[in-house]
């Protein structure tokens, strides 16, 4: 999941550099959502093992 968040973040950076603002904003939003889902799942996994 973290891998997909990084991929969408890189797509957002490339799109922003090339001037595609709408695509960059949506890719950054997707990356943010995936990152927070990853964080929640990581915390739940660590708490279940403790």
ModelCIF file with pLDDT and N, C-alpha, C, O atoms, coordinates in Angstrom:
data_MODEL
#
_entry.id   MODEL 
#
_entity.id                         1 
_entity.type                       polymer 
_entity.pdbx_number_of_molecules   1 
#
_entity_poly.entity_id                      1 
_entity_poly.type                           'polypeptide(L)' 
_entity_poly.nstd_linkage                   no 
_entity_poly.nstd_monomer                   no 
_entity_poly.pdbx_seq_one_letter_code       
;(UNK)(UNK)(UNK)(UNK)(UNK)(UNK)(UNK)(UNK)(UNK)(UNK)(UNK)(UNK)(UNK)(UNK)(UNK)(UNK)
(UNK)(UNK)(UNK)(UNK)(UNK)(UNK)(UNK)(UNK)(UNK)(UNK)(UNK)(UNK)(UNK)(UNK)(UNK)(UNK)
(UNK)(UNK)(UNK)(UNK)(UNK)(UNK)(UNK)(UNK)(UNK)(UNK)(UNK)(UNK)(UNK)(UNK)(UNK)(UNK)
(UNK)(UNK)
;
_entity_poly.pdbx_seq_one_letter_code_can   XXXXXXXXXXXXXXXXXXXXXXXXXXXXXXXXXXXXXXXXXXXXXXXXXX 
_entity_poly.pdbx_strand_id                 A 
#
loop_
_entity_poly_seq.entity_id 
_entity_poly_seq.num 
_entity_poly_seq.mon_id 
_entity_poly_seq.hetero 
1 1  UNK n 
1 2  UNK n 
1 3  UNK n 
1 4  UNK n 
1 5  UNK n 
1 6  UNK n 
1 7  UNK n 
1 8  UNK n 
1 9  UNK n 
1 10 UNK n 
1 11 UNK n 
1 12 UNK n 
1 13 UNK n 
1 14 UNK n 
1 15 UNK n 
1 16 UNK n 
1 17 UNK n 
1 18 UNK n 
1 19 UNK n 
1 20 UNK n 
1 21 UNK n 
1 22 UNK n 
1 23 UNK n 
1 24 UNK n 
1 25 UNK n 
1 26 UNK n 
1 27 UNK n 
1 28 UNK n 
1 29 UNK n 
1 30 UNK n 
1 31 UNK n 
1 32 UNK n 
1 33 UNK n 
1 34 UNK n 
1 35 UNK n 
1 36 UNK n 
1 37 UNK n 
1 38 UNK n 
1 39 UNK n 
1 40 UNK n 
1 41 UNK n 
1 42 UNK n 
1 43 UNK n 
1 44 UNK n 
1 45 UNK n 
1 46 UNK n 
1 47 UNK n 
1 48 UNK n 
1 49 UNK n 
1 50 UNK n 
#
_struct_asym.id          A 
_struct_asym.entity_id   1 
#
loop_
_ma_qa_metric.id 
_ma_qa_metric.mode 
_ma_qa_metric.name 
_ma_qa_metric.software_group_id 
_ma_qa_metric.type 
1 global pLDDT . pLDDT 
2 local  pLDDT . pLDDT 
#
_ma_qa_metric_global.metric_id      1 
_ma_qa_metric_global.metric_value   92.56 
_ma_qa_metric_global.model_id       1 
_ma_qa_metric_global.ordinal_id     1 
#
loop_
_ma_qa_metric_local.label_asym_id 
_ma_qa_metric_local.label_comp_id 
_ma_qa_metric_local.label_seq_id 
_ma_qa_metric_local.metric_id 
_ma_qa_metric_local.metric_value 
_ma_qa_metric_local.model_id 
_ma_qa_metric_local.ordinal_id 
A UNK 1  2 80.00 1 1  
A UNK 2  2 87.00 1 2  
A UNK 3  2 92.00 1 3  
A UNK 4  2 90.00 1 4  
A UNK 5  2 90.00 1 5  
A UNK 6  2 92.00 1 6  
A UNK 7  2 93.00 1 7  
A UNK 8  2 91.00 1 8  
A UNK 9  2 92.00 1 9  
A UNK 10 2 94.00 1 10 
A UNK 11 2 93.00 1 11 
A UNK 12 2 94.00 1 12 
A UNK 13 2 94.00 1 13 
A UNK 14 2 95.00 1 14 
A UNK 15 2 95.00 1 15 
A UNK 16 2 94.00 1 16 
A UNK 17 2 95.00 1 17 
A UNK 18 2 94.00 1 18 
A UNK 19 2 93.00 1 19 
A UNK 20 2 93.00 1 20 
A UNK 21 2 91.00 1 21 
A UNK 22 2 93.00 1 22 
A UNK 23 2 91.00 1 23 
A UNK 24 2 93.00 1 24 
A UNK 25 2 93.00 1 25 
A UNK 26 2 93.00 1 26 
A UNK 27 2 94.00 1 27 
A UNK 28 2 94.00 1 28 
A UNK 29 2 94.00 1 29 
A UNK 30 2 93.00 1 30 
A UNK 31 2 94.00 1 31 
A UNK 32 2 94.00 1 32 
A UNK 33 2 94.00 1 33 
A UNK 34 2 93.00 1 34 
A UNK 35 2 94.00 1 35 
A UNK 36 2 96.00 1 36 
A UNK 37 2 95.00 1 37 
A UNK 38 2 95.00 1 38 
A UNK 39 2 95.00 1 39 
A UNK 40 2 96.00 1 40 
A UNK 41 2 94.00 1 41 
A UNK 42 2 94.00 1 42 
A UNK 43 2 95.00 1 43 
A UNK 44 2 95.00 1 44 
A UNK 45 2 94.00 1 45 
A UNK 46 2 94.00 1 46 
A UNK 47 2 95.00 1 47 
A UNK 48 2 93.00 1 48 
A UNK 49 2 85.00 1 49 
A UNK 50 2 73.00 1 50 
#
loop_
_atom_site.group_PDB 
_atom_site.id 
_atom_site.type_symbol 
_atom_site.label_atom_id 
_atom_site.label_alt_id 
_atom_site.label_comp_id 
_atom_site.label_asym_id 
_atom_site.label_entity_id 
_atom_site.label_seq_id 
_atom_site.pdbx_PDB_ins_code 
_atom_site.Cartn_x 
_atom_site.Cartn_y 
_atom_site.Cartn_z 
_atom_site.occupancy 
_atom_site.B_iso_or_equiv 
_atom_site.pdbx_formal_charge 
_atom_site.auth_seq_id 
_atom_site.auth_comp_id 
_atom_site.auth_asym_id 
_atom_site.auth_atom_id 
_atom_site.pdbx_PDB_model_num 
ATOM 1   N N  . UNK A 1 1  ? 0.825  -1.190 0.000   1.00 80.00 ? 1  UNK A N  1 
ATOM 2   C CA . UNK A 1 1  ? 0.000  0.000  0.000   1.00 80.00 ? 1  UNK A CA 1 
ATOM 3   C C  . UNK A 1 1  ? 0.867  1.250  0.000   1.00 80.00 ? 1  UNK A C  1 
ATOM 4   O O  . UNK A 1 1  ? 0.557  2.234  -0.673  1.00 80.00 ? 1  UNK A O  1 
ATOM 5   N N  . UNK A 1 2  ? 1.944  1.204  0.754   1.00 87.00 ? 2  UNK A N  1 
ATOM 6   C CA . UNK A 1 2  ? 2.848  2.348  0.767   1.00 87.00 ? 2  UNK A CA 1 
ATOM 7   C C  . UNK A 1 2  ? 3.479  2.550  -0.602  1.00 87.00 ? 2  UNK A C  1 
ATOM 8   O O  . UNK A 1 2  ? 3.741  3.681  -1.012  1.00 87.00 ? 2  UNK A O  1 
ATOM 9   N N  . UNK A 1 3  ? 3.719  1.463  -1.301  1.00 92.00 ? 3  UNK A N  1 
ATOM 10  C CA . UNK A 1 3  ? 4.287  1.545  -2.644  1.00 92.00 ? 3  UNK A CA 1 
ATOM 11  C C  . UNK A 1 3  ? 3.355  2.337  -3.572  1.00 92.00 ? 3  UNK A C  1 
ATOM 12  O O  . UNK A 1 3  ? 3.814  3.203  -4.317  1.00 92.00 ? 3  UNK A O  1 
ATOM 13  N N  . UNK A 1 4  ? 2.055  2.044  -3.528  1.00 90.00 ? 4  UNK A N  1 
ATOM 14  C CA . UNK A 1 4  ? 1.100  2.752  -4.371  1.00 90.00 ? 4  UNK A CA 1 
ATOM 15  C C  . UNK A 1 4  ? 1.007  4.228  -3.994  1.00 90.00 ? 4  UNK A C  1 
ATOM 16  O O  . UNK A 1 4  ? 0.844  5.078  -4.869  1.00 90.00 ? 4  UNK A O  1 
ATOM 17  N N  . UNK A 1 5  ? 1.109  4.539  -2.716  1.00 90.00 ? 5  UNK A N  1 
ATOM 18  C CA . UNK A 1 5  ? 1.088  5.940  -2.287  1.00 90.00 ? 5  UNK A CA 1 
ATOM 19  C C  . UNK A 1 5  ? 2.284  6.691  -2.856  1.00 90.00 ? 5  UNK A C  1 
ATOM 20  O O  . UNK A 1 5  ? 2.152  7.834  -3.293  1.00 90.00 ? 5  UNK A O  1 
ATOM 21  N N  . UNK A 1 6  ? 3.451  6.054  -2.852  1.00 92.00 ? 6  UNK A N  1 
ATOM 22  C CA . UNK A 1 6  ? 4.650  6.697  -3.399  1.00 92.00 ? 6  UNK A CA 1 
ATOM 23  C C  . UNK A 1 6  ? 4.519  6.870  -4.905  1.00 92.00 ? 6  UNK A C  1 
ATOM 24  O O  . UNK A 1 6  ? 4.917  7.900  -5.449  1.00 92.00 ? 6  UNK A O  1 
ATOM 25  N N  . UNK A 1 7  ? 3.961  5.862  -5.586  1.00 93.00 ? 7  UNK A N  1 
ATOM 26  C CA . UNK A 1 7  ? 3.776  5.962  -7.037  1.00 93.00 ? 7  UNK A CA 1 
ATOM 27  C C  . UNK A 1 7  ? 2.847  7.115  -7.387  1.00 93.00 ? 7  UNK A C  1 
ATOM 28  O O  . UNK A 1 7  ? 3.150  7.895  -8.291  1.00 93.00 ? 7  UNK A O  1 
ATOM 29  N N  . UNK A 1 8  ? 1.730  7.237  -6.695  1.00 91.00 ? 8  UNK A N  1 
ATOM 30  C CA . UNK A 1 8  ? 0.809  8.342  -6.972  1.00 91.00 ? 8  UNK A CA 1 
ATOM 31  C C  . UNK A 1 8  ? 1.441  9.689  -6.629  1.00 91.00 ? 8  UNK A C  1 
ATOM 32  O O  . UNK A 1 8  ? 1.167  10.683 -7.301  1.00 91.00 ? 8  UNK A O  1 
ATOM 33  N N  . UNK A 1 9  ? 2.275  9.739  -5.602  1.00 92.00 ? 9  UNK A N  1 
ATOM 34  C CA . UNK A 1 9  ? 2.960  10.982 -5.258  1.00 92.00 ? 9  UNK A CA 1 
ATOM 35  C C  . UNK A 1 9  ? 3.921  11.394 -6.364  1.00 92.00 ? 9  UNK A C  1 
ATOM 36  O O  . UNK A 1 9  ? 4.003  12.574 -6.706  1.00 92.00 ? 9  UNK A O  1 
ATOM 37  N N  . UNK A 1 10 ? 4.646  10.438 -6.924  1.00 94.00 ? 10 UNK A N  1 
ATOM 38  C CA . UNK A 1 10 ? 5.568  10.739 -8.026  1.00 94.00 ? 10 UNK A CA 1 
ATOM 39  C C  . UNK A 1 10 ? 4.794  11.180 -9.260  1.00 94.00 ? 10 UNK A C  1 
ATOM 40  O O  . UNK A 1 10 ? 5.219  12.097 -9.963  1.00 94.00 ? 10 UNK A O  1 
ATOM 41  N N  . UNK A 1 11 ? 3.659  10.535 -9.530  1.00 93.00 ? 11 UNK A N  1 
ATOM 42  C CA . UNK A 1 11 ? 2.815  10.960 -10.652 1.00 93.00 ? 11 UNK A CA 1 
ATOM 43  C C  . UNK A 1 11 ? 2.330  12.386 -10.441 1.00 93.00 ? 11 UNK A C  1 
ATOM 44  O O  . UNK A 1 11 ? 2.279  13.169 -11.390 1.00 93.00 ? 11 UNK A O  1 
ATOM 45  N N  . UNK A 1 12 ? 1.974  12.733 -9.209  1.00 94.00 ? 12 UNK A N  1 
ATOM 46  C CA . UNK A 1 12 ? 1.517  14.088 -8.903  1.00 94.00 ? 12 UNK A CA 1 
ATOM 47  C C  . UNK A 1 12 ? 2.633  15.098 -9.131  1.00 94.00 ? 12 UNK A C  1 
ATOM 48  O O  . UNK A 1 12 ? 2.387  16.181 -9.662  1.00 94.00 ? 12 UNK A O  1 
ATOM 49  N N  . UNK A 1 13 ? 3.846  14.759 -8.741  1.00 94.00 ? 13 UNK A N  1 
ATOM 50  C CA . UNK A 1 13 ? 4.967  15.690 -8.933  1.00 94.00 ? 13 UNK A CA 1 
ATOM 51  C C  . UNK A 1 13 ? 5.247  15.894 -10.416 1.00 94.00 ? 13 UNK A C  1 
ATOM 52  O O  . UNK A 1 13 ? 5.440  17.025 -10.864 1.00 94.00 ? 13 UNK A O  1 
ATOM 53  N N  . UNK A 1 14 ? 5.270  14.810 -11.176 1.00 95.00 ? 14 UNK A N  1 
ATOM 54  C CA . UNK A 1 14 ? 5.534  14.924 -12.611 1.00 95.00 ? 14 UNK A CA 1 
ATOM 55  C C  . UNK A 1 14 ? 4.431  15.712 -13.301 1.00 95.00 ? 14 UNK A C  1 
ATOM 56  O O  . UNK A 1 14 ? 4.714  16.556 -14.152 1.00 95.00 ? 14 UNK A O  1 
ATOM 57  N N  . UNK A 1 15 ? 3.179  15.447 -12.946 1.00 95.00 ? 15 UNK A N  1 
ATOM 58  C CA . UNK A 1 15 ? 2.065  16.170 -13.556 1.00 95.00 ? 15 UNK A CA 1 
ATOM 59  C C  . UNK A 1 15 ? 2.115  17.656 -13.200 1.00 95.00 ? 15 UNK A C  1 
ATOM 60  O O  . UNK A 1 15 ? 1.795  18.503 -14.034 1.00 95.00 ? 15 UNK A O  1 
ATOM 61  N N  . UNK A 1 16 ? 2.511  17.975 -11.976 1.00 94.00 ? 16 UNK A N  1 
ATOM 62  C CA . UNK A 1 16 ? 2.608  19.385 -11.580 1.00 94.00 ? 16 UNK A CA 1 
ATOM 63  C C  . UNK A 1 16 ? 3.716  20.097 -12.338 1.00 94.00 ? 16 UNK A C  1 
ATOM 64  O O  . UNK A 1 16 ? 3.556  21.249 -12.742 1.00 94.00 ? 16 UNK A O  1 
ATOM 65  N N  . UNK A 1 17 ? 4.833  19.416 -12.531 1.00 95.00 ? 17 UNK A N  1 
ATOM 66  C CA . UNK A 1 17 ? 5.942  20.029 -13.279 1.00 95.00 ? 17 UNK A CA 1 
ATOM 67  C C  . UNK A 1 17 ? 5.534  20.286 -14.724 1.00 95.00 ? 17 UNK A C  1 
ATOM 68  O O  . UNK A 1 17 ? 5.909  21.304 -15.305 1.00 95.00 ? 17 UNK A O  1 
ATOM 69  N N  . UNK A 1 18 ? 4.774  19.372 -15.301 1.00 94.00 ? 18 UNK A N  1 
ATOM 70  C CA . UNK A 1 18 ? 4.352  19.514 -16.693 1.00 94.00 ? 18 UNK A CA 1 
ATOM 71  C C  . UNK A 1 18 ? 3.146  20.434 -16.861 1.00 94.00 ? 18 UNK A C  1 
ATOM 72  O O  . UNK A 1 18 ? 2.756  20.733 -17.990 1.00 94.00 ? 18 UNK A O  1 
ATOM 73  N N  . UNK A 1 19 ? 2.554  20.885 -15.765 1.00 93.00 ? 19 UNK A N  1 
ATOM 74  C CA . UNK A 1 19 ? 1.476  21.854 -15.841 1.00 93.00 ? 19 UNK A CA 1 
ATOM 75  C C  . UNK A 1 19 ? 0.076  21.270 -15.806 1.00 93.00 ? 19 UNK A C  1 
ATOM 76  O O  . UNK A 1 19 ? -0.887 21.988 -16.074 1.00 93.00 ? 19 UNK A O  1 
ATOM 77  N N  . UNK A 1 20 ? -0.068 20.015 -15.491 1.00 93.00 ? 20 UNK A N  1 
ATOM 78  C CA . UNK A 1 20 ? -1.387 19.395 -15.404 1.00 93.00 ? 20 UNK A CA 1 
ATOM 79  C C  . UNK A 1 20 ? -1.879 19.488 -13.960 1.00 93.00 ? 20 UNK A C  1 
ATOM 80  O O  . UNK A 1 20 ? -1.717 18.547 -13.184 1.00 93.00 ? 20 UNK A O  1 
ATOM 81  N N  . UNK A 1 21 ? -2.468 20.602 -13.610 1.00 91.00 ? 21 UNK A N  1 
ATOM 82  C CA . UNK A 1 21 ? -2.854 20.866 -12.230 1.00 91.00 ? 21 UNK A CA 1 
ATOM 83  C C  . UNK A 1 21 ? -3.942 19.955 -11.705 1.00 91.00 ? 21 UNK A C  1 
ATOM 84  O O  . UNK A 1 21 ? -3.875 19.505 -10.561 1.00 91.00 ? 21 UNK A O  1 
ATOM 85  N N  . UNK A 1 22 ? -4.957 19.672 -12.533 1.00 93.00 ? 22 UNK A N  1 
ATOM 86  C CA . UNK A 1 22 ? -6.056 18.820 -12.085 1.00 93.00 ? 22 UNK A CA 1 
ATOM 87  C C  . UNK A 1 22 ? -5.609 17.394 -11.819 1.00 93.00 ? 22 UNK A C  1 
ATOM 88  O O  . UNK A 1 22 ? -5.986 16.788 -10.816 1.00 93.00 ? 22 UNK A O  1 
ATOM 89  N N  . UNK A 1 23 ? -4.808 16.871 -12.720 1.00 91.00 ? 23 UNK A N  1 
ATOM 90  C CA . UNK A 1 23 ? -4.298 15.513 -12.544 1.00 91.00 ? 23 UNK A CA 1 
ATOM 91  C C  . UNK A 1 23 ? -3.374 15.456 -11.336 1.00 91.00 ? 23 UNK A C  1 
ATOM 92  O O  . UNK A 1 23 ? -3.403 14.488 -10.575 1.00 91.00 ? 23 UNK A O  1 
ATOM 93  N N  . UNK A 1 24 ? -2.557 16.482 -11.158 1.00 93.00 ? 24 UNK A N  1 
ATOM 94  C CA . UNK A 1 24 ? -1.639 16.523 -10.019 1.00 93.00 ? 24 UNK A CA 1 
ATOM 95  C C  . UNK A 1 24 ? -2.406 16.561 -8.703  1.00 93.00 ? 24 UNK A C  1 
ATOM 96  O O  . UNK A 1 24 ? -2.035 15.881 -7.747  1.00 93.00 ? 24 UNK A O  1 
ATOM 97  N N  . UNK A 1 25 ? -3.459 17.341 -8.652  1.00 93.00 ? 25 UNK A N  1 
ATOM 98  C CA . UNK A 1 25 ? -4.246 17.446 -7.418  1.00 93.00 ? 25 UNK A CA 1 
ATOM 99  C C  . UNK A 1 25 ? -4.938 16.134 -7.083  1.00 93.00 ? 25 UNK A C  1 
ATOM 100 O O  . UNK A 1 25 ? -4.959 15.713 -5.926  1.00 93.00 ? 25 UNK A O  1 
ATOM 101 N N  . UNK A 1 26 ? -5.506 15.489 -8.101  1.00 93.00 ? 26 UNK A N  1 
ATOM 102 C CA . UNK A 1 26 ? -6.195 14.234 -7.819  1.00 93.00 ? 26 UNK A CA 1 
ATOM 103 C C  . UNK A 1 26 ? -5.206 13.126 -7.460  1.00 93.00 ? 26 UNK A C  1 
ATOM 104 O O  . UNK A 1 26 ? -5.498 12.311 -6.585  1.00 93.00 ? 26 UNK A O  1 
ATOM 105 N N  . UNK A 1 27 ? -4.054 13.077 -8.108  1.00 94.00 ? 27 UNK A N  1 
ATOM 106 C CA . UNK A 1 27 ? -3.044 12.069 -7.763  1.00 94.00 ? 27 UNK A CA 1 
ATOM 107 C C  . UNK A 1 27 ? -2.506 12.307 -6.351  1.00 94.00 ? 27 UNK A C  1 
ATOM 108 O O  . UNK A 1 27 ? -2.257 11.353 -5.614  1.00 94.00 ? 27 UNK A O  1 
ATOM 109 N N  . UNK A 1 28 ? -2.329 13.561 -5.978  1.00 94.00 ? 28 UNK A N  1 
ATOM 110 C CA . UNK A 1 28 ? -1.860 13.864 -4.628  1.00 94.00 ? 28 UNK A CA 1 
ATOM 111 C C  . UNK A 1 28 ? -2.918 13.480 -3.589  1.00 94.00 ? 28 UNK A C  1 
ATOM 112 O O  . UNK A 1 28 ? -2.581 12.993 -2.510  1.00 94.00 ? 28 UNK A O  1 
ATOM 113 N N  . UNK A 1 29 ? -4.179 13.696 -3.911  1.00 94.00 ? 29 UNK A N  1 
ATOM 114 C CA . UNK A 1 29 ? -5.253 13.293 -2.997  1.00 94.00 ? 29 UNK A CA 1 
ATOM 115 C C  . UNK A 1 29 ? -5.305 11.788 -2.810  1.00 94.00 ? 29 UNK A C  1 
ATOM 116 O O  . UNK A 1 29 ? -5.477 11.305 -1.691  1.00 94.00 ? 29 UNK A O  1 
ATOM 117 N N  . UNK A 1 30 ? -5.159 11.049 -3.894  1.00 93.00 ? 30 UNK A N  1 
ATOM 118 C CA . UNK A 1 30 ? -5.146 9.591  -3.811  1.00 93.00 ? 30 UNK A CA 1 
ATOM 119 C C  . UNK A 1 30 ? -3.944 9.128  -2.996  1.00 93.00 ? 30 UNK A C  1 
ATOM 120 O O  . UNK A 1 30 ? -4.063 8.222  -2.171  1.00 93.00 ? 30 UNK A O  1 
ATOM 121 N N  . UNK A 1 31 ? -2.787 9.747  -3.226  1.00 94.00 ? 31 UNK A N  1 
ATOM 122 C CA . UNK A 1 31 ? -1.586 9.375  -2.480  1.00 94.00 ? 31 UNK A CA 1 
ATOM 123 C C  . UNK A 1 31 ? -1.777 9.627  -0.988  1.00 94.00 ? 31 UNK A C  1 
ATOM 124 O O  . UNK A 1 31 ? -1.346 8.823  -0.161  1.00 94.00 ? 31 UNK A O  1 
ATOM 125 N N  . UNK A 1 32 ? -2.413 10.727 -0.645  1.00 94.00 ? 32 UNK A N  1 
ATOM 126 C CA . UNK A 1 32 ? -2.649 11.048 0.763   1.00 94.00 ? 32 UNK A CA 1 
ATOM 127 C C  . UNK A 1 32 ? -3.582 10.031 1.413   1.00 94.00 ? 32 UNK A C  1 
ATOM 128 O O  . UNK A 1 32 ? -3.338 9.589  2.535   1.00 94.00 ? 32 UNK A O  1 
ATOM 129 N N  . UNK A 1 33 ? -4.644 9.664  0.713   1.00 94.00 ? 33 UNK A N  1 
ATOM 130 C CA . UNK A 1 33 ? -5.582 8.681  1.250   1.00 94.00 ? 33 UNK A CA 1 
ATOM 131 C C  . UNK A 1 33 ? -4.897 7.337  1.447   1.00 94.00 ? 33 UNK A C  1 
ATOM 132 O O  . UNK A 1 33 ? -5.059 6.702  2.489   1.00 94.00 ? 33 UNK A O  1 
ATOM 133 N N  . UNK A 1 34 ? -4.129 6.900  0.449   1.00 93.00 ? 34 UNK A N  1 
ATOM 134 C CA . UNK A 1 34 ? -3.430 5.614  0.562   1.00 93.00 ? 34 UNK A CA 1 
ATOM 135 C C  . UNK A 1 34 ? -2.414 5.627  1.692   1.00 93.00 ? 34 UNK A C  1 
ATOM 136 O O  . UNK A 1 34 ? -2.241 4.618  2.377   1.00 93.00 ? 34 UNK A O  1 
ATOM 137 N N  . UNK A 1 35 ? -1.742 6.747  1.897   1.00 94.00 ? 35 UNK A N  1 
ATOM 138 C CA . UNK A 1 35 ? -0.766 6.838  2.970   1.00 94.00 ? 35 UNK A CA 1 
ATOM 139 C C  . UNK A 1 35 ? -1.439 6.723  4.335   1.00 94.00 ? 35 UNK A C  1 
ATOM 140 O O  . UNK A 1 35 ? -0.927 6.036  5.219   1.00 94.00 ? 35 UNK A O  1 
ATOM 141 N N  . UNK A 1 36 ? -2.581 7.386  4.516   1.00 96.00 ? 36 UNK A N  1 
ATOM 142 C CA . UNK A 1 36 ? -3.268 7.309  5.795   1.00 96.00 ? 36 UNK A CA 1 
ATOM 143 C C  . UNK A 1 36 ? -3.863 5.923  6.034   1.00 96.00 ? 36 UNK A C  1 
ATOM 144 O O  . UNK A 1 36 ? -3.892 5.451  7.171   1.00 96.00 ? 36 UNK A O  1 
ATOM 145 N N  . UNK A 1 37 ? -4.335 5.270  4.976   1.00 95.00 ? 37 UNK A N  1 
ATOM 146 C CA . UNK A 1 37 ? -4.808 3.892  5.118   1.00 95.00 ? 37 UNK A CA 1 
ATOM 147 C C  . UNK A 1 37 ? -3.651 2.996  5.536   1.00 95.00 ? 37 UNK A C  1 
ATOM 148 O O  . UNK A 1 37 ? -3.811 2.129  6.395   1.00 95.00 ? 37 UNK A O  1 
ATOM 149 N N  . UNK A 1 38 ? -2.476 3.206  4.927   1.00 95.00 ? 38 UNK A N  1 
ATOM 150 C CA . UNK A 1 38 ? -1.295 2.435  5.312   1.00 95.00 ? 38 UNK A CA 1 
ATOM 151 C C  . UNK A 1 38 ? -0.955 2.658  6.784   1.00 95.00 ? 38 UNK A C  1 
ATOM 152 O O  . UNK A 1 38 ? -0.667 1.703  7.505   1.00 95.00 ? 38 UNK A O  1 
ATOM 153 N N  . UNK A 1 39 ? -0.987 3.906  7.230   1.00 95.00 ? 39 UNK A N  1 
ATOM 154 C CA . UNK A 1 39 ? -0.682 4.191  8.633   1.00 95.00 ? 39 UNK A CA 1 
ATOM 155 C C  . UNK A 1 39 ? -1.660 3.508  9.579   1.00 95.00 ? 39 UNK A C  1 
ATOM 156 O O  . UNK A 1 39 ? -1.250 2.938  10.590  1.00 95.00 ? 39 UNK A O  1 
ATOM 157 N N  . UNK A 1 40 ? -2.939 3.559  9.261   1.00 96.00 ? 40 UNK A N  1 
ATOM 158 C CA . UNK A 1 40 ? -3.943 2.939  10.117  1.00 96.00 ? 40 UNK A CA 1 
ATOM 159 C C  . UNK A 1 40 ? -3.734 1.428  10.179  1.00 96.00 ? 40 UNK A C  1 
ATOM 160 O O  . UNK A 1 40 ? -3.780 0.831  11.255  1.00 96.00 ? 40 UNK A O  1 
ATOM 161 N N  . UNK A 1 41 ? -3.504 0.815  9.019   1.00 94.00 ? 41 UNK A N  1 
ATOM 162 C CA . UNK A 1 41 ? -3.285 -0.628 8.999   1.00 94.00 ? 41 UNK A CA 1 
ATOM 163 C C  . UNK A 1 41 ? -2.002 -1.013 9.729   1.00 94.00 ? 41 UNK A C  1 
ATOM 164 O O  . UNK A 1 41 ? -1.961 -2.049 10.392  1.00 94.00 ? 41 UNK A O  1 
ATOM 165 N N  . UNK A 1 42 ? -0.959 -0.199 9.619   1.00 94.00 ? 42 UNK A N  1 
ATOM 166 C CA . UNK A 1 42 ? 0.292  -0.487 10.319  1.00 94.00 ? 42 UNK A CA 1 
ATOM 167 C C  . UNK A 1 42 ? 0.100  -0.409 11.832  1.00 94.00 ? 42 UNK A C  1 
ATOM 168 O O  . UNK A 1 42 ? 0.599  -1.266 12.561  1.00 94.00 ? 42 UNK A O  1 
ATOM 169 N N  . UNK A 1 43 ? -0.613 0.604  12.308  1.00 95.00 ? 43 UNK A N  1 
ATOM 170 C CA . UNK A 1 43 ? -0.854 0.748  13.748  1.00 95.00 ? 43 UNK A CA 1 
ATOM 171 C C  . UNK A 1 43 ? -1.697 -0.413 14.267  1.00 95.00 ? 43 UNK A C  1 
ATOM 172 O O  . UNK A 1 43 ? -1.408 -0.961 15.331  1.00 95.00 ? 43 UNK A O  1 
ATOM 173 N N  . UNK A 1 44 ? -2.732 -0.790 13.528  1.00 95.00 ? 44 UNK A N  1 
ATOM 174 C CA . UNK A 1 44 ? -3.575 -1.907 13.947  1.00 95.00 ? 44 UNK A CA 1 
ATOM 175 C C  . UNK A 1 44 ? -2.754 -3.195 14.002  1.00 95.00 ? 44 UNK A C  1 
ATOM 176 O O  . UNK A 1 44 ? -2.901 -3.986 14.934  1.00 95.00 ? 44 UNK A O  1 
ATOM 177 N N  . UNK A 1 45 ? -1.899 -3.405 13.018  1.00 94.00 ? 45 UNK A N  1 
ATOM 178 C CA . UNK A 1 45 ? -1.054 -4.608 13.003  1.00 94.00 ? 45 UNK A CA 1 
ATOM 179 C C  . UNK A 1 45 ? -0.093 -4.629 14.181  1.00 94.00 ? 45 UNK A C  1 
ATOM 180 O O  . UNK A 1 45 ? 0.084  -5.667 14.819  1.00 94.00 ? 45 UNK A O  1 
ATOM 181 N N  . UNK A 1 46 ? 0.521  -3.504 14.471  1.00 94.00 ? 46 UNK A N  1 
ATOM 182 C CA . UNK A 1 46 ? 1.453  -3.447 15.602  1.00 94.00 ? 46 UNK A CA 1 
ATOM 183 C C  . UNK A 1 46 ? 0.738  -3.643 16.933  1.00 94.00 ? 46 UNK A C  1 
ATOM 184 O O  . UNK A 1 46 ? 1.297  -4.263 17.838  1.00 94.00 ? 46 UNK A O  1 
ATOM 185 N N  . UNK A 1 47 ? -0.478 -3.134 17.076  1.00 95.00 ? 47 UNK A N  1 
ATOM 186 C CA . UNK A 1 47 ? -1.212 -3.289 18.323  1.00 95.00 ? 47 UNK A CA 1 
ATOM 187 C C  . UNK A 1 47 ? -1.711 -4.714 18.511  1.00 95.00 ? 47 UNK A C  1 
ATOM 188 O O  . UNK A 1 47 ? -1.802 -5.187 19.644  1.00 95.00 ? 47 UNK A O  1 
ATOM 189 N N  . UNK A 1 48 ? -2.032 -5.400 17.437  1.00 93.00 ? 48 UNK A N  1 
ATOM 190 C CA . UNK A 1 48 ? -2.503 -6.780 17.540  1.00 93.00 ? 48 UNK A CA 1 
ATOM 191 C C  . UNK A 1 48 ? -1.381 -7.714 17.933  1.00 93.00 ? 48 UNK A C  1 
ATOM 192 O O  . UNK A 1 48 ? -1.631 -8.730 18.580  1.00 93.00 ? 48 UNK A O  1 
ATOM 193 N N  . UNK A 1 49 ? -0.142 -7.400 17.559  1.00 85.00 ? 49 UNK A N  1 
ATOM 194 C CA . UNK A 1 49 ? 0.991  -8.255 17.896  1.00 85.00 ? 49 UNK A CA 1 
ATOM 195 C C  . UNK A 1 49 ? 1.480  -8.030 19.320  1.00 85.00 ? 49 UNK A C  1 
ATOM 196 O O  . UNK A 1 49 ? 2.168  -8.889 19.872  1.00 85.00 ? 49 UNK A O  1 
ATOM 197 N N  . UNK A 1 50 ? 1.147  -6.915 19.918  1.00 73.00 ? 50 UNK A N  1 
ATOM 198 C CA . UNK A 1 50 ? 1.630  -6.600 21.262  1.00 73.00 ? 50 UNK A CA 1 
ATOM 199 C C  . UNK A 1 50 ? 0.823  -7.267 22.334  1.00 73.00 ? 50 UNK A C  1 
ATOM 200 O O  . UNK A 1 50 ? 1.110  -7.096 23.519  1.00 73.00 ? 50 UNK A O  1 
#
